[in-house]
C-alpha cells in the first residue's frame, strides 16, 4: 500500500513511485544482507536449504551478499511482546469487558495480560523500538535488502501445539512470531516471495482443488508469471525486507 488515504491522517503524502516499472529493471547490482545470527540458528533444515538456494539464485542473477550481525535481539523480543499485548488489549478493551468468552482461550489470555502491564514497561518498549529502528537503518547503508526465513518450519497441522527443533520443543505461537518480531516492532516493510520445498506433503485442500478442476466447477485460477529469469514456484518461505 502506498499514497495518501484521506480517511487516515497518519498516511504519507509523498508521491508514489512507479513500482511496476522498477520490477522490469531486474535485480542485477542489488546488495543483499544475510544475518549470521539468530535466523538460521533454530530452524528446520528444509527452510534453511530453501532460503540459501534462493540467495544463491539471486547471486547468479547479479546480486551481491553481505553477512551481518542482527542487533539487540533479546531487547527486540521483550519490547515486541510488551507492545503487542498492550496495544491489542487497548484496541479490544471494550470487547474484553463485554464478551470475553467469545475470544479463543489463548487470545483472551494475551489480551487480559496486556491490561496489567505497567505504563513504565510500555514507555520503555517504545524507547527500545526507536533504538532498534535506528540501528537497523544504519545497517541499510551496507545493503539494499535483507533476506531471512519468514518462519523456522514448514506448515504444521491445524491442531499442533508445539514444534521440535533438535531437542527443543517450542510453542507454535512462539515459532511463528520470533522471525517476524524485528520487523513488526519497527514497522519496516517485508514480503514473502514464493519459493518451494522438494518434500511433498499431503494437502487435502490442494486435492480438493484438483477435484474441482477435474469436474470443471472452477473456471479460472490465479496465474503466476516468471520475472527476470525467476521461475514461478509453489510454496513460501523466504522473506525479503526492503528499506
Protein Blocks (a to p, Z undefined) as FASTA:
>chain_A
ZZjdfklmkbcfbdcddfklmmmnojnhiacdddfehjlmmccfklmmmmmmmmmmmmmn
opacdddddehklmmmmmmmmmmmmmmmmmmmmmmmmmmmlpcfklmmmmmmmmmgcfkl
mmmmmmmmmmmmmmmmmmmmmpmbdcddfbfbdcddfklcbdcehjaccdfklmmmmmmm
mmmmnopacdddddddfbdcddfklmmmmmmmmnopafbdcddddeehiacdfbdcbdcd
dZZ
